[in-house]
Amino acid sequence: MAITVSELLAEPQLGLRLLAGKAGLQHRITWAHTSDLPRLWEWVTGGEVMMTNGLSIPADAAGQVALAEALVAAGASALAIGEKMHAPELTPEFIEACDRLPLPVLNVPYPLPFIAIAKSVAESSLLEESRRLRQTARIYDLLRLAGSPSQWQAIGNGLASELDAQLFVVDRACHHPWHPDGTPLPSRLADALQPFISSAPTAGKKFQWHNTAAGHVLMMDVPTHEDALLVVVPAAEPHPDAVVLLHAASVLGLELSRTMLALEDERRLGSEFLAQALDGRYGAAELERQLNRFGLSPERFVAVSVRGLEPEQFAGIPVELWRHGLPVISLQQADTLHLLLPDSPDEALLHAAPDGARIGISRPAVAAGLQHARQESLWAAATAARSGTRLARYSEGPSWLGLTGVEEGQALVQRLLGPLLEHDRDKHSELVRTLRTYLEQQRSWQKTADALFTHRQTVIYRIRRIGELTGLDMTETASIAQLWFALQLHDAMTPRPDNSSPTR
């Protein structure tokens, strides 16, 4: 075991003397560190005796008390001050604070070199180092559990038992469990850690003890995942060894990486399935089997469409939903992310999606109604965009100029744009694209030609052809208004084509 403050004081060759903090004599010392920098506590990782010539100690009482409190909050076991060096007079307020905290304060007799203290601590740690190596080996051996159905829980429980501490891996931003099988922070602990978690920068200190209302708590980064934070609550003294804790965090990081690779494979398979299902390539029985395979009930699920984001912003949404325990199938197509989820995912969706997202949710559907549910979700997403809300459910939002549902919208689109869509499909033409660009360019022939990289006469011919196929006079405002509205409906219910493979 590591040497205690009391045992260090008893070393006759050192001649150390206790100045304050008698109640902390049983604190265990894992290392001895020298620093004369102003913010002495920033170099504490937990369990050190911090040695200083006094330049780190403020002259005023308030500054000395703040130093003592910060050292204890960071996890220092003791403070050793060189005699006859640069330390100011220690104030009564400082002595009282050290007794109260407690923080043992040691007087280092002149001219004893600090290295003598460091050697004593190091020599007493030889047996501790052997124990640490065996413990580290056992920690890495936990990775053999990978492949079991509940390996995250098994590894977490194994680490907690090995370290004699409670472990929580949480999201740095929202403080929810990072893994769906993770244990949530107890409310009392979450409240106590709130100011520390909120202020912890991603690129800041990687390893920090805090003295909170819930006791000494360690927060440290999980390697490989900058948004994952490990919270350690020791069950007893002494606190877990700092080096062993770093290895424990590495094991958790490796398991998270393995999990994310498996999740990415599952997402790819789900995207391929959903792309084919929306194209009508599955019968009802196969649809039901596939939905069950991905953890969704074929008797009750919802389709979700997310729009209004840049393409790269979509990727994190399915991961966030998975992390909050929802089975999800996702497919990204150009400007839209399609999702299949269990019913009533509103709260999780609002949490997972960035603020600018516009989310539409279908009515609860069965396997045979998957394609129609997708249409409903697109309609609802367009409703959310038009009303300025983040989320809308189909049939609960406002109507579009009197149109209340997908069927009415599809009928109007078919009546006005059906001939153009059929012509584009059969002749490989671009009448719908030309019409959309023509309206976006305020019916300017030249601007439309420039946007389409074609000749002005080609645009004039295409617009004339559109009028012939639809039977509308393209010079009348009423005709233009009908076509514009039909395009809005068509775009709302049909994602724009995407040439990339469905891997999202």
C-alpha positions in Angstrom: 0.0 0.0 0.0 1.1 3.6 -0.5 2.8 5.4 2.3 0.6 7.6 4.6 1.3 11.2 5.7 1.8 9.8 9.2 4.4 7.3 8.0 6.2 9.9 6.0 6.4 12.1 9.1 7.8 9.2 11.1 10.8 8.8 8.7 13.7 9.9 11.1 16.1 10.9 8.4 13.7 13.4 7.0 12.9 15.4 10.1 9.6 16.6 8.8 7.2 18.5 11.1 3.4 18.8 11.0 2.2 22.4 10.9 -1.6 21.8 10.4 -4.1 19.3 9.2 -3.7 16.6 11.8 -7.0 14.9 10.8 -5.5 14.1 7.4 -2.5 12.0 8.7 -3.9 8.8 7.2 -4.0 10.3 3.7 -2.1 8.0 1.4 0.7 9.5 -0.8 1.1 8.1 -4.3 3.8 10.5 -5.4 5.8 13.5 -4.4 5.9 16.5 -6.8 7.7 19.8 -6.7 6.3 23.0 -8.1 6.6 26.7 -7.4 4.0 27.8 -10.1 1.3 30.1 -8.9 -1.7 27.7 -9.5 -0.2 24.8 -7.6 -3.3 22.7 -7.7 -3.3 22.5 -11.5 -0.5 19.9 -11.3 -2.3 17.6 -8.9 -3.7 14.3 -10.3 -4.7 12.9 -7.0 -2.7 11.5 -4.0 0.4 13.7 -4.3 2.4 15.5 -1.6 3.0 18.9 -3.3 6.4 20.3 -2.3 7.1 24.1 -2.7 9.8 26.6 -1.7 6.9 29.0 -1.0 6.7 30.9 -4.2 3.3 29.3 -4.8 1.9 30.5 -1.6 0.0 33.9 -1.6 0.9 36.4 1.2 -2.7 37.3 2.1 -5.0 35.1 4.2 -7.8 34.8 1.6 -5.3 33.7 -1.0 -3.8 31.1 1.3 -7.2 29.7 2.2 -8.2 29.5 -1.5 -4.9 27.6 -2.2 -5.7 25.1 0.5 -9.2 24.5 -0.7 -8.1 24.2 -4.3 -5.4 21.6 -3.4 -7.9 19.5 -1.5 -10.5 19.8 -4.3 -7.9 18.6 -6.8 -7.0 15.6 -4.5 -3.7 16.5 -3.0 -2.8 14.4 0.0 -0.5 17.0 1.7 1.5 20.2 1.2 5.2 20.4 2.1 6.8 23.8 2.5 10.5 24.4 2.4 11.9 26.1 5.6 13.9 29.4 5.4 13.1 29.8 1.7 10.5 32.0 0.0 7.3 31.2 1.9 5.3 34.1 3.4 4.1 33.9 7.0 1.4 31.3 7.2 -1.8 33.1 8.5 -4.0 31.8 11.3 -6.8 31.6 8.7 -4.7 29.2 6.5 -3.9 27.0 9.5 -7.6 26.9 10.5 -8.6 26.0 6.9 -6.0 23.2 6.7 -7.2 21.7 10.0 -10.8 21.9 8.8 -10.4 20.5 5.3 -8.2 18.6 6.3 -4.9 19.3 4.4 -1.7 18.2 6.2 0.9 20.9 6.0 4.5 19.7 6.5 7.6 21.8 7.4 10.6 20.7 5.4 13.8 21.5 7.5 16.5 23.4 5.8 18.6 22.2 4.0 16.8 18.9 3.4 16.5 18.5 -0.4 13.0 17.7 -1.8 14.5 14.7 -3.6 15.0 13.0 -0.3 11.2 13.1 0.3 10.5 11.9 -3.2 12.9 9.0 -2.7 11.1 7.9 0.4 7.8 8.0 -1.3 9.1 6.1 -4.3 10.8 3.4 -2.2 7.6 2.8 -0.3 5.8 2.4 -3.6 7.8 -0.5 -4.9 5.4 -3.1 -3.5 2.5 -0.8 -4.7 4.0 -0.9 -8.2 3.9 -4.7 -8.2 0.3 -4.6 -7.1 -0.5 -2.0 -9.8 1.0 -4.2 -12.5 -1.2 -7.1 -11.5 -4.3 -5.0 -11.3 -3.6 -3.5 -14.7 -3.3 -6.9 -16.2 -6.6 -7.9 -14.7 -8.2 -4.7 -16.1 -7.1 -5.4 -19.7 -8.2 -9.0 -19.3 -11.7 -7.7 -19.0 -11.6 -7.1 -22.8 -12.0 -10.8 -23.3 -15.6 -10.3 -22.4 -16.2 -8.6 -25.8 -18.8 -10.5 -27.7 -21.1 -11.3 -24.9 -24.6 -9.8 -25.2 -24.0 -7.3 -22.3 -20.3 -6.7 -22.6 -20.5 -3.0 -21.7 -22.2 -3.8 -18.4 -19.8 -6.7 -17.8 -16.7 -4.6 -18.4 -18.1 -1.7 -16.3 -19.0 -4.0 -13.4 -15.6 -5.6 -13.6 -13.8 -2.3 -13.5 -15.9 -1.0 -10.7 -15.1 -4.1 -8.6 -11.4 -3.9 -9.4 -11.2 -0.2 -8.5 -13.6 -0.4 -5.6 -15.5 2.6 -7.0 -18.6 3.5 -8.9 -18.0 4.2 -12.6 -20.1 6.3 -15.0 -19.4 7.1 -18.6 -21.4 10.1 -19.7 -21.8 12.4 -22.6 -19.8 15.6 -21.9 -22.6 17.8 -23.2 -25.8 16.4 -21.9 -24.5 14.2 -19.1 -26.6 11.2 -20.1 -25.0 7.8 -20.3 -22.8 7.5 -23.3 -23.8 3.9 -24.0 -27.4 2.7 -23.9 -26.5 0.0 -21.4 -24.7 2.6 -19.2 -25.7 3.6 -15.7 -27.1 7.2 -15.3 -25.5 9.6 -12.9 -27.5 9.7 -9.7 -29.3 13.0 -9.4 -27.4 14.0 -6.3 -24.1 13.3 -8.0 -25.2 15.0 -11.2 -26.2 18.1 -9.3 -22.8 18.2 -7.4 -20.8 17.8 -10.7 -22.9 20.2 -12.8 -20.5 23.2 -12.4 -17.4 21.1 -13.1 -18.8 19.2 -16.1 -20.2 22.3 -17.7 -16.9 24.1 -17.4 -14.6 21.2 -18.4 -13.1 22.0 -21.8 -12.6 19.2 -24.3 -8.9 20.1 -24.7 -8.4 20.9 -21.1 -7.0 18.9 -18.2 -7.5 15.2 -18.8 -7.5 14.0 -15.1 -9.1 16.0 -12.3 -10.3 15.2 -8.8 -13.0 17.4 -7.3 -14.2 17.7 -3.8 -18.0 17.9 -4.1 -21.0 17.6 -1.9 -21.0 14.0 -2.9 -17.4 13.5 -1.8 -14.2 13.2 -3.8 -15.1 12.5 -7.4 -12.7 12.0 -10.4 -13.5 13.2 -13.9 -11.3 12.2 -16.7 -11.4 11.9 -20.5 -12.0 8.6 -22.3 -9.4 8.1 -25.0 -10.7 7.8 -28.6 -14.0 9.6 -27.8 -13.7 13.3 -26.9 -17.4 13.6 -26.0 -17.1 10.8 -23.4 -16.4 11.6 -19.8 -15.5 9.0 -17.1 -16.7 9.8 -13.6 -15.2 7.8 -10.8 -16.7 7.8 -7.2 -14.4 5.9 -4.8 -16.2 3.6 -2.4 -13.4 4.0 0.3 -9.9 5.2 1.0 -7.4 5.0 -0.5 -8.6 6.4 -3.8 -7.9 4.3 -6.9 -4.4 4.6 -8.3 -4.0 7.3 -11.0 -2.1 5.1 -13.4 -4.6 2.2 -13.0 -7.4 4.7 -13.7 -5.8 5.8 -16.9 -5.6 2.1 -18.0 -9.3 1.7 -17.0 -10.2 4.6 -19.2 -8.2 3.1 -22.1 -10.1 -0.2 -21.7 -13.4 1.7 -21.8 -12.3 3.6 -24.9 -11.3 0.4 -26.7 -14.7 -1.1 -26.0 -16.5 2.1 -27.2 -14.5 2.0 -30.4 -15.3 -1.7 -30.9 -19.0 -0.9 -30.3 -19.0 2.0 -32.7 -17.5 -0.2 -35.5 -20.2 -2.8 -34.9 -22.9 -0.1 -34.9 -21.6 1.4 -38.2 -21.9 -2.1 -39.8 -25.5 -2.4 -38.4 -26.3 1.1 -39.7 -25.0 0.3 -43.2 -27.2 -2.9 -43.3 -30.2 -0.9 -42.1 -29.7 1.8 -44.7 -29.5 -0.8 -47.5 -32.7 -2.5 -46.2 -34.6 0.8 -45.9 -33.5 2.0 -49.4 -34.8 -1.3 -50.9 -37.9 -1.3 -48.8 -38.8 2.2 -49.9 -38.3 1.1 -53.5 -40.9 -1.7 -53.0 -38.5 -4.6 -53.3 -39.8 -6.5 -50.3 -43.0 -8.4 -49.7 -44.9 -8.0 -46.5 -43.5 -11.1 -44.8 -39.9 -10.1 -45.6 -40.5 -6.6 -44.4 -41.8 -7.9 -41.1 -38.8 -10.2 -40.7 -36.3 -7.4 -41.4 -38.0 -5.0 -39.0 -37.9 -7.6 -36.3 -34.2 -8.2 -37.1 -33.4 -4.5 -36.4 -35.4 -4.5 -33.2 -38.6 -2.7 -34.4 -42.1 -4.0 -34.1 -43.6 -4.6 -37.5 -47.0 -3.9 -35.9 -46.3 -0.4 -34.7 -43.5 1.9 -35.7 -43.2 5.4 -37.1 -41.3 6.9 -40.0 -39.4 10.1 -39.4 -38.0 12.6 -41.9 -35.4 15.1 -40.8 -34.6 18.1 -43.1 -33.1 21.6 -42.8 -29.5 20.5 -42.1 -26.3 20.3 -43.9 -25.6 16.7 -45.1 -22.7 16.2 -42.6 -25.0 17.1 -39.7 -27.3 14.0 -40.3 -24.7 11.4 -39.3 -24.8 12.0 -35.6 -28.6 11.7 -35.2 -28.9 7.9 -35.5 -26.0 7.5 -33.1 -27.6 9.8 -30.5 -30.8 7.9 -30.8 -29.0 4.6 -30.3 -27.2 5.9 -27.3 -30.5 6.8 -25.7 -31.7 3.2 -26.1 -33.9 3.5 -29.3 -33.6 0.9 -32.1 -33.2 2.8 -35.3 -33.0 2.2 -39.0 -31.7 5.2 -41.0 -31.2 6.3 -44.6 -29.7 9.6 -45.7 -30.8 10.8 -49.1 -29.4 14.2 -50.2 -31.4 16.8 -48.1 -33.3 14.3 -46.0 -32.6 11.7 -43.3 -35.2 9.0 -43.1 -35.6 7.0 -39.9 -37.7 4.2 -38.6 -38.3 4.3 -34.9 -40.6 2.9 -32.1 -43.6 5.1 -31.6 -43.5 8.3 -29.5 -39.8 9.2 -30.1 -40.5 13.0 -29.9 -38.3 13.8 -26.9 -35.4 11.7 -28.0 -35.5 13.2 -31.5 -35.5 16.8 -30.2 -32.5 15.9 -28.1 -30.6 14.1 -30.8 -31.2 16.5 -33.7 -29.4 19.9 -34.0 -31.5 23.0 -33.4 -32.0 23.8 -37.1 -33.6 20.5 -38.0 -37.2 20.2 -39.1 -38.6 16.9 -38.0 -41.7 15.1 -39.4 -43.3 12.0 -37.8 -45.8 9.8 -39.5 -48.8 8.1 -37.8 -48.0 4.7 -36.2 -47.6 2.2 -39.1 -47.4 -1.5 -39.8 -44.9 -3.2 -42.1 -47.2 -3.1 -45.2 -47.7 0.7 -44.8 -44.0 1.6 -44.7 -43.9 3.5 -47.9 -47.0 5.5 -47.1 -45.6 6.2 -43.6 -42.5 7.7 -45.3 -44.8 10.0 -47.3 -46.6 11.1 -44.2 -43.3 11.9 -42.4 -42.1 14.0 -45.4 -45.4 15.9 -45.3 -45.0 16.5 -41.6 -41.4 17.7 -42.1 -42.6 20.2 -44.6 -45.3 21.3 -42.2 -42.7 21.8 -39.5 -40.6 23.9 -41.9 -43.6 26.1 -43.0 -44.8 26.6 -39.4 -41.3 27.3 -38.0 -41.5 24.5 -35.4 -38.8 21.9 -34.9 -41.2 18.9 -34.9 -44.6 18.1 -36.4 -46.7 15.0 -36.4 -48.7 14.1 -39.5 -52.4 15.1 -39.3 -51.7 17.3 -36.3 -50.2 20.3 -38.1 -51.9 23.1 -40.1 -53.2 22.4 -43.6 -51.4 23.5 -46.8 -53.9 25.9 -48.5 -56.7 23.5 -47.6 -54.8 20.3 -48.3 -54.8 18.2 -45.1 -53.1 15.0 -46.1 -50.7 13.0 -48.4 -53.6 11.6 -50.5 -54.8 15.1 -51.5 -51.3 16.3 -52.1 -50.4 13.3 -54.3 -53.6 13.8 -56.3 -52.8 17.4 -57.0 -49.1 16.7 -57.9 -50.3 13.9 -60.2 -52.8 16.2 -61.9 -50.4 19.1 -62.5 -46.9 17.5 -62.6 -47.8 13.9 -63.6 -47.3 14.5 -67.4 -44.0 16.1 -66.8 -42.7 13.4 -64.4 -43.8 10.7 -66.9 -42.1 12.6 -69.8 -38.9 12.9 -67.8 -39.0 9.2 -66.9 -39.7 8.0 -70.4 -37.6 10.5 -72.4 -34.8 11.1 -69.9 -35.6 14.8 -70.1 -35.4 17.5 -67.4 -38.7 19.3 -67.6 -39.4 19.3 -63.8 -35.9 20.5 -63.0 -36.2 23.2 -65.7 -39.5 24.3 -64.3 -38.2 24.4 -60.7 -35.1 26.5 -61.8 -37.3 28.7 -64.0 -39.5 29.6 -61.0 -36.5 30.0 -58.7 -34.9 32.4 -61.2 -38.1 34.6 -61.3 -39.0 33.3 -64.8 -35.9 34.8 -66.4 -34.9 32.8 -69.5 -31.3 33.8 -69.4 -30.8 33.2 -65.6 -32.4 29.8 -66.0 -30.2 29.0 -68.9 -27.1 30.0 -66.9 -28.2 28.0 -63.9 -28.7 24.9 -66.0 -25.6 25.4 -68.2 -27.7 25.3 -71.3 -28.8 27.6 -74.1 -31.6 30.2 -73.7 -33.5 28.8 -76.6 -33.5 25.3 -75.0 -35.1 26.8 -71.9 -37.8 28.5 -74.0 -38.5 25.2 -75.8 -38.8 23.3 -72.5 -41.1 25.8 -70.9 -43.3 25.7 -74.1 -43.3 21.9 -73.9 -44.3 22.1 -70.2 -47.3 24.2 -71.2 -48.3 21.7 -73.9 -48.1 18.7 -71.5 -49.9 20.3 -68.6 -52.5 22.2 -70.7 -51.6 25.4 -68.8 -50.9 28.8 -70.3 -47.3 29.6 -69.0 -47.9 33.3 -69.4 -50.7 33.4 -66.9 -50.0 34.0 -63.2 -52.7 31.5 -62.2 -50.9 28.7 -64.1 -47.5 29.6 -62.6 -49.0 29.7 -59.1 -50.5 26.2 -59.5 -47.3 24.8 -60.8 -45.3 26.4 -58.0 -47.6 25.0 -55.4 -47.5 21.5 -57.0 -43.7 21.7 -57.0 -43.7 22.5 -53.3 -45.8 19.5 -52.5 -43.7 17.3 -54.8 -40.5 18.4 -53.1 -42.0 17.9 -49.7 -43.1 14.4 -50.4 -40.1 13.3 -52.5 -36.5 13.8 -51.4 -34.3 15.1 -54.2 -32.2 12.4 -55.8 -28.8 11.6 -54.5 -26.1 9.7 -56.4 -24.3 8.5 -53.3 -24.7 5.1 -51.9 -27.2 4.7 -49.0 -24.7 4.2 -46.2 -26.2 6.6 -43.6 
